[in-house]
Amino acid sequence: MVQTQDKSATQGTSTAQASAETPARPSTQDKSTAQDSSTAQASAKTPGHAWTIASLKREDNRICRLLGTEYPIIQGGMAWVANAELASAVSNAGGLGIIAAAATPPDILEQEILKAKSLLKPGKPFGLNIMLMSPTAEAALEVAVKHKVPVVTTGAGSPGKFLERLKPLGTIVIPVVASVTQARRVEKQGADAVIAEGMEAGGHIGELTTMVLTPQISQAVKIPVVCAGGVADGRGIVAAFALGAEGVQVGTRFICCEECTVHPNYKKAVIDARDRSTAITGQSLGHPVRCLRNKLTAEFERLEHDNAPASEIEALGTGKLRAAVVDGDTEWGSLMSGQSAAMVNDILPARDIITRMFSEAEAILAGVRA
Ligand SMILES: Cc1cc2nc3c(=O)[nH]c(=O)nc-3n(C[C@H](O)[C@H](O)[C@H](O)COP(=O)(O)O)c2cc1C
């Protein structure tokens, strides 16, 4: 186990400092309810205009009930990172583990799914993340259908066609969205829940922060909302739930999990990260990606500043995530990571990460309710 100095030590992590549960009052000119007829939805979730915090307990929590998990936590699909080992470890520990299809060729993806099934304890669910902008997205969809993957999350794009194909088969489909409009659209298209991902997250990102995106989406839809982006400990879970979420999706924290097979250099880079260690590359291409600063991000910044041709910028990124994950190249590899890397201080088994996060959250909530 790697232990380093606690980066948050000076910031004060006492649970006694938490002061979450004061019910927020919706503004009388609430734009998210005024834009359409969803006022009834908001008040259904917020009786008497007092916002409530969903239960973390599996029997009362809609995400746990939907997914059949012990805890309302999803391990985010992470290209090159989220493989059978990681997904099965998270699912066996009581969360929902996800295999990332990314651009994996279908035959390799099938092997990964079969491996995950062999590693899963009986009755444990797992999921597949399909990046809709990937050239292999349609092939991944067919693999999900063939292997009856119980849960599919989708990222970066419009999942309408995927919902049409998967919902009649009984697959639980949970799109990742970065705006209220997308959340409303996927709800209408039949999504079972929605993952509201703020731009603190690692990997491909939108433009809104978790803090403003989550409450707006929670208010705009009836399906359960999972909050992603910046959640790395129990404080993040309580914050997400206070914003209206009923579950969390966590990526960066799970990179530093014992069962995660990324190169040790990658894990060390996450542990060494501080508050301003991430950069956003690819803004000019329209596909911003958050990763840890290194020579690669500096070169991206230089090319983007100089208005280099898109083809040159694209070429710079090619193969770089693999270089980080497989070869441990921390200088020229793409170390995709969220801002929450600054709050990751150790490498633990998935089970310990999850139980620690939820016992912290329970302790904070108990303090608030006392
Ligand atoms: C290395 C890495 C790769 C990622 N790849 C994907 C992906 O292939 N598909 C996707 O939907 N999201 C991807 N994400 C986003 C995660 O699924 C998750 O939503 C995000 O990491 C949550 O925020 P956090 O990093 O603050 O925990 C990736 C994130 C990371 C860190």
The ligand as an SDF file (V2000), in Angstrom:
LIG
                    3D

 31 33  0  0  0  0  0  0  0  0999 V2000
   -8.7720    8.0490  -17.0980 C   0  0  0  0  0  0  0  0  0  0  0  0
  -10.2080    8.4100  -17.3400 C   0  0  0  0  0  0  0  0  0  0  0  0
  -10.8430    7.9260  -18.4760 C   0  0  0  0  0  0  0  0  0  0  0  0
  -12.2040    8.1830  -18.6790 C   0  0  0  0  0  0  0  0  0  0  0  0
  -12.8190    7.6240  -19.7740 N   0  0  0  0  0  0  0  0  0  0  0  0
  -14.1730    7.7160  -19.9010 C   0  0  0  0  0  0  0  0  0  0  0  0
  -14.8500    6.9800  -20.9070 C   0  0  0  0  0  0  0  0  0  0  0  0
  -14.2540    6.2130  -21.6730 O   0  0  0  0  0  0  0  0  0  0  0  0
  -16.2120    7.1260  -20.9790 N   0  0  0  0  0  0  0  0  0  0  0  0
  -16.9170    7.9480  -20.1170 C   0  0  0  0  0  0  0  0  0  0  0  0
  -18.1580    8.0340  -20.2250 O   0  0  0  0  0  0  0  0  0  0  0  0
  -16.2810    8.6450  -19.1450 N   0  0  0  0  0  0  0  0  0  0  0  0
  -14.9450    8.5280  -19.0000 C   0  0  0  0  0  0  0  0  0  0  0  0
  -14.3150    9.1550  -17.9480 N   0  0  0  0  0  0  0  0  0  0  0  0
  -15.1260    9.8640  -16.9260 C   0  0  0  0  0  0  0  0  0  0  0  0
  -15.4780    8.9160  -15.7540 C   0  0  0  0  0  0  0  0  0  0  0  0
  -16.3250    7.8740  -16.1700 O   0  0  0  0  0  0  0  0  0  0  0  0
  -16.1650    9.6430  -14.5800 C   0  0  0  0  0  0  0  0  0  0  0  0
  -17.4070   10.1790  -14.9570 O   0  0  0  0  0  0  0  0  0  0  0  0
  -15.3050   10.7520  -14.0040 C   0  0  0  0  0  0  0  0  0  0  0  0
  -13.9850   10.2910  -13.8210 O   0  0  0  0  0  0  0  0  0  0  0  0
  -15.8870   11.2210  -12.6840 C   0  0  0  0  0  0  0  0  0  0  0  0
  -15.1940   12.3040  -12.1640 O   0  0  0  0  0  0  0  0  0  0  0  0
  -13.8710   12.1660  -11.2310 P   0  0  0  0  0  0  0  0  0  0  0  0
  -12.7550   11.9080  -12.1770 O   0  0  0  0  0  0  0  0  0  0  0  0
  -13.7660   13.4910  -10.5770 O   0  0  0  0  0  0  0  0  0  0  0  0
  -14.1140   11.0430  -10.2710 O   0  0  0  0  0  0  0  0  0  0  0  0
  -12.9370    8.9630  -17.7530 C   0  0  0  0  0  0  0  0  0  0  0  0
  -12.2630    9.4750  -16.6270 C   0  0  0  0  0  0  0  0  0  0  0  0
  -10.9280    9.2030  -16.4140 C   0  0  0  0  0  0  0  0  0  0  0  0
  -10.2610    9.7420  -15.1750 C   0  0  0  0  0  0  0  0  0  0  0  0
  1  2  1  0
  2  3  1  0
  2 30  2  0
  3  4  2  0
  4  5  1  0
  4 28  1  0
  5  6  2  0
  6  7  1  0
  6 13  1  0
  7  8  2  0
  7  9  1  0
  9 10  1  0
 10 11  2  0
 10 12  1  0
 12 13  2  0
 13 14  1  0
 14 15  1  0
 14 28  1  0
 15 16  1  0
 16 17  1  0
 16 18  1  0
 18 19  1  0
 18 20  1  0
 20 21  1  0
 20 22  1  0
 22 23  1  0
 23 24  1  0
 24 25  2  0
 24 26  1  0
 24 27  1  0
 28 29  2  0
 29 30  1  0
 30 31  1  0
M  END
$$$$
